[in-house]
Amino acid sequence: IETNSDRDDVYVCHGPSRTTSEISAERQAQLDKQKEEMKNLSKCIHFGCNNRFPKGGPYPECKYHSGPPVFHETAKYWSCCPDKKCFDFEDFLQLPTCQTGTCTDVRDDCDGGRKEFMGGCDIREQLSGGPKLRSIDDFNRSVAAGGSEGAPVLERLRSVMEEIGVENELFDQVLSGVKKEVREKNGFGVERDDALVVDEAVKTLGEKLKNSMKAIAVEQLRIN
């Protein structure tokens, strides 16, 4: 229900008024038109640039960041401009860019594995080049799994996923499917389930989870 605030100006027009269904249909038609127009447009792949342009050009002038955004705890900033940090997302979107050039929708071959955003783990990896220390529990789990480094990781992940609402049965089903992918990809036997299979499954599952999180983050940036 639409209401008027106190002291709003009200204008009376001659003729019949539009019905709610007519207004809704008009809005839907506008949305459908925008979706159809978007099909023929490309989005610039440069970080921080939201320009859209006809597929194949012409390509507009581009103002962008050379590195991906960083979301660490409550801080938000661009990795190429670490001295300019924000805590409000709207302020983050208003941060000035640091590069100029021409928009593009073509990724370089070396961009295939680029990070769309960075988090706490990425920051810690940059700051620490040494091996990760393991707890005694993790060491014992690794030994019990035939020396697998990934076995304790999977056990912790299974527990954490259950805490956020992902049932153990679902996690086990997904993990089983990932192990099957690993065996087929590497030509392992269908019954093989040693440390190598487990460790490769951890890497594959990690990539799948990371890609899912990236897709969510990219969608959130697109919406905003």
C-alpha positions, 0 to 999 in steps of 0.5 A, a space after each residue: 500500500 502506497 501512502 503519502 507522508 505528512 505535508 506531501 504535495 498532492 496533484 489531482 489529474 483529470 481522467 481515469 487513474 491506472 490500476 495496480 495491475 497496470 502499474 505492475 505490468 508497466 514496471 515488468 515491461 520496463 524490467 524485461 526491456 532492460 534485461 533484453 538490452 543487457 544481453 547485447 552489452 558486455 561488462 568491463 572486466 577491470 576491477 572497480 569499473 562498472 561500465 557496460 558497452 556494446 559487444 565488440 565495441 566501441 570501448 569507452 574510457 576506463 577508470 579502474 583498480 589494478 588489484 582486487 578488493 579486500 574484505 578483511 574483518 570489517 575493513 574494505 579496501 582495494 589491494 592496490 590502494 591499501 592506505 584507503 580503507 573504509 568500513 561502510 560498503 557505500 563509502 567503499 564503492 566511492 573510493 577513487 580509482 588508481 588506473 586509467 585506460 580503455 574498457 575491455 571484456 577480454 581476459 588475458 590467459 594469465 587472468 584465468 586464475 585471478 582472484 576476484 576479491 581477497 580475504 583474511 587468508 590471502 592477507 596472511 599468505 602474503 605476510 607469512 611465507 613459512 609452513 603452517 603449524 599443525 596441532 597435535 590433534 591434526 598430526 594424529 588425524 593425519 597419521 591415522 589417515 595414512 599421512 594425509 595432510 587434508 584428512 584433519 581439514 576435512 574433519 574440521 570442515 565437516 564439523 563447521 559446515 554442520 554448525 552452519 546448517 549443512 547436514 553431515 550426510 550432505 557433506 559426505 555425499 558431496 565429498 564422495 562425489 569429489 573423490 570420484 572426480 579425482 579418481 576419474 581425472 587421475 586414472 585411479 582405481 574406483 576403490 582407491 581412498 588413500 592419502 593422495 586421493 584425500 589430499 587431491 579431494 581437499 584441493 578440488 573441494 576447496 576450489 569448488 567452495 571458493 568459486 561458489 563464494 566468489 560467485 556470491 561476492 561478485 553478484 553482491 558487487 553487481 547488485 550494489 
